[in-house]
Amino acid sequence: MYFLGADFLTQYFVMTEVQFKANVLIVEDSGCWEWQKALRGNSGYGTLKIKGKMVGAHRYSYELFKSLIPPGLLVCHTCDNPKCVNPEHLFLGSNSDNMKDAFSKGRLPHLKTAARKFEKGRAPHNRKITVEQLIQIRNLLKQKMQLADIATTMHLSISAIKDISAGRPYRLE
């Protein structure tokens, strides 16, 4: 079953391309076609009602100008503008594809922060450590090395190093 479906296209097609385009504002700089009618809550996505059913304007645009949307796929934006309904800015993708796209463009700041910690070589404070790592950490602490430097060197979080420094329990592999 498609989002709008073949039956929709043949029986209930109520808005032509011309009518649809009459509801958009073309932004010259970006090429976006911004939907000028109803928007869905705080998300900024355009919506329209077709035969009593609320439909995402970008999804409607994709089916109107390109093709049917297979089950389980999303209509994603290359321009990252939720109001945009330009079919040239729309592509099909899974939820995973959409999340990867959002992450790669920095639109998921909470995940970006988490990824940055791992890029810097830090891991969650509840990570198991080996006996050899524990000995090395204790030696570095005795040498008065900064906690942040030890954490980076050992690929652990600063919290884990603080816990070891304070004699709190930790998990050995």
Backbone torsions as a table, in degrees:
resi	resn	phi	psi	omega
1	MET	NA	127.6	178.9
2	TYR	-86.0	162.1	-177.3
3	PHE	-54.7	-56.0	177.0
4	LEU	-96.3	-33.3	171.7
5	GLY	84.0	156.3	179.8
6	ALA	-61.7	-37.6	178.7
7	ASP	-60.5	-41.1	178.9
8	PHE	-59.1	-48.1	-175.7
9	LEU	-64.2	-35.3	-176.9
10	THR	-87.8	-33.9	-173.7
11	GLN	-102.4	-34.9	-169.7
12	TYR	-117.9	15.8	-178.6
13	PHE	-65.4	108.4	-172.0
14	VAL	-114.9	-6.0	-178.5
15	MET	-129.9	120.0	178.9
16	THR	-79.9	170.7	177.3
17	GLU	-58.5	-41.8	-179.3
18	VAL	-64.0	-45.3	178.7
19	GLN	-63.1	-41.1	-179.8
20	PHE	-62.6	-48.7	-178.2
21	LYS	-63.9	-23.4	177.9
22	ALA	-68.0	-15.1	-178.7
23	ASN	-102.1	13.7	-179.2
24	VAL	-122.8	154.6	173.7
25	LEU	-113.8	121.7	-179.5
26	ILE	-84.9	121.9	179.6
27	VAL	-92.1	113.5	-173.7
28	GLU	-58.6	-46.5	-174.7
29	ASP	-61.2	-44.5	-173.6
30	SER	-98.9	-20.5	-174.6
31	GLY	81.6	3.3	179.5
32	CYS	-69.6	145.9	169.4
33	TRP	-104.0	100.6	-176.2
34	GLU	-84.7	126.3	179.0
35	TRP	-65.5	129.4	-174.5
36	GLN	-104.9	-2.1	179.9
37	LYS	-95.5	-146.5	-174.1
38	ALA	-61.3	142.6	175.7
39	LEU	-116.8	147.3	-178.5
40	ARG	-84.2	108.2	174.5
41	GLY	45.6	-138.2	-179.1
42	ASN	-86.0	-6.7	-175.4
43	SER	-70.8	-27.6	-179.8
44	GLY	84.8	-0.6	178.8
45	TYR	-75.0	136.7	177.9
46	GLY	-71.9	146.9	177.1
47	THR	-135.1	156.5	172.7
48	LEU	-147.1	157.2	-178.4
49	LYS	-105.5	122.8	178.3
50	ILE	-119.2	115.2	-180.0
51	LYS	48.3	45.9	175.8
52	GLY	82.5	0.6	-177.9
53	LYS	-112.6	128.4	176.9
54	MET	-75.1	130.1	-176.1
55	VAL	-129.9	138.5	174.8
56	GLY	-65.2	129.5	-177.5
57	ALA	-61.5	-35.1	179.1
58	HIS	-68.8	-35.9	177.2
59	ARG	-68.8	-42.1	178.4
60	TYR	-60.8	-43.9	179.5
61	SER	-60.3	-44.1	-179.1
62	TYR	-59.4	-46.5	-179.0
63	GLU	-71.8	-32.5	-179.8
64	LEU	-68.9	-43.9	-172.7
65	PHE	-101.4	-21.2	-175.2
66	LYS	-116.4	-82.6	-177.5
67	SER	-163.8	177.9	178.4
68	LEU	-66.3	154.4	179.9
69	ILE	-99.8	115.2	179.0
70	PRO	-63.4	154.1	-179.8
71	PRO	-57.7	142.9	175.2
72	GLY	82.7	-1.5	-179.8
73	LEU	-105.3	150.2	177.4
74	LEU	-102.2	159.1	170.1
75	VAL	-101.5	113.5	-175.0
76	CYS	-104.8	161.1	-178.4
77	HIS	-108.9	129.2	171.9
78	THR	-75.1	-25.9	-175.8
79	CYS	-89.7	-10.2	-179.8
80	ASP	60.9	27.0	177.6
81	ASN	-110.0	107.0	-175.5
82	PRO	-62.0	-22.7	177.9
83	LYS	-78.3	-16.2	-173.1
84	CYS	-71.4	132.7	177.4
85	VAL	-124.6	15.6	178.4
86	ASN	-67.5	117.7	-177.3
87	PRO	-60.1	-24.0	177.2
88	GLU	-73.0	-16.1	179.1
89	HIS	-99.9	3.2	-175.6
90	LEU	-111.0	142.0	175.8
91	PHE	-145.0	157.4	179.3
92	LEU	-89.3	143.5	177.1
93	GLY	-164.0	161.6	175.8
94	SER	-77.4	172.2	175.6
95	ASN	-60.8	-39.1	178.5
96	SER	-62.3	-44.7	177.5
97	ASP	-58.3	-43.2	-178.5
98	ASN	-64.6	-41.1	179.2
99	MET	-67.4	-40.9	178.1
100	LYS	-63.4	-41.4	178.2
101	ASP	-62.1	-46.8	-180.0
102	ALA	-62.9	-42.6	-179.3
103	PHE	-65.0	-44.1	-177.7
104	SER	-64.4	-24.4	179.9
105	LYS	-98.0	6.9	176.3
106	GLY	74.1	24.0	-179.1
107	ARG	-93.2	7.6	176.6
108	LEU	-125.8	75.7	-171.6
109	PRO	-58.9	-35.6	-179.5
110	HIS	-66.5	-35.4	176.5
111	LEU	-75.9	-32.1	179.2
112	LYS	-64.3	-40.4	178.2
113	THR	-63.0	-44.6	179.6
114	ALA	-62.8	-42.9	-179.5
115	ALA	-65.3	-37.4	-179.4
116	ARG	-62.3	-37.6	178.0
117	LYS	-60.6	-42.4	-179.4
118	PHE	-72.5	-34.2	177.6
119	GLU	-63.5	-33.7	179.3
120	LYS	-79.1	-0.6	176.3
121	GLY	92.1	15.5	-179.5
122	ARG	-101.6	146.7	178.4
123	ALA	-124.5	166.2	179.2
124	PRO	-56.0	150.0	-175.3
125	HIS	-66.9	-15.7	-179.8
126	ASN	-93.8	13.7	179.3
127	ARG	-66.5	141.9	175.8
128	LYS	-73.5	143.9	176.8
129	ILE	-124.1	157.2	178.5
130	THR	-86.0	164.9	177.4
131	VAL	-61.9	-38.6	179.7
132	GLU	-62.4	-41.6	178.3
133	GLN	-63.3	-42.0	-179.7
134	LEU	-60.5	-44.8	179.4
135	ILE	-62.6	-44.2	-179.7
136	GLN	-63.3	-41.3	179.4
137	ILE	-63.0	-45.0	179.7
138	ARG	-62.3	-38.4	177.8
139	ASN	-64.8	-42.3	178.8
140	LEU	-65.4	-38.1	176.6
141	LEU	-63.1	-40.8	178.5
142	LYS	-63.7	-31.2	179.6
143	GLN	-80.9	4.2	178.2
144	LYS	64.9	29.3	175.8
145	MET	-70.4	145.1	179.9
146	GLN	-61.6	143.2	-179.6
147	LEU	-58.8	-42.0	-179.5
148	ALA	-63.5	-37.9	179.1
149	ASP	-68.6	-39.4	177.1
150	ILE	-64.0	-43.9	-179.5
151	ALA	-59.6	-44.6	179.5
152	THR	-65.0	-46.1	-179.4
153	THR	-61.5	-40.6	-174.7
154	MET	-92.2	0.2	-178.7
155	HIS	58.6	45.5	178.4
156	LEU	-130.3	167.6	176.7
157	SER	-79.6	158.2	176.0
158	ILE	-62.0	-36.1	178.8
159	SER	-58.7	-40.9	179.7
160	ALA	-63.9	-42.3	179.7
161	ILE	-65.8	-41.4	177.2
162	LYS	-60.6	-42.9	179.4
163	ASP	-60.9	-44.5	179.5
164	ILE	-65.8	-42.4	179.3
165	SER	-61.4	-37.2	-178.4
166	ALA	-85.7	-0.8	179.1
167	GLY	79.2	16.2	177.6
168	ARG	-74.4	159.1	-179.5
169	PRO	-63.8	148.9	175.6
170	TYR	-145.3	165.0	-175.9
171	ARG	-102.3	129.6	176.9
172	LEU	-97.9	145.3	176.7
173	GLU	-76.0	NA	NA
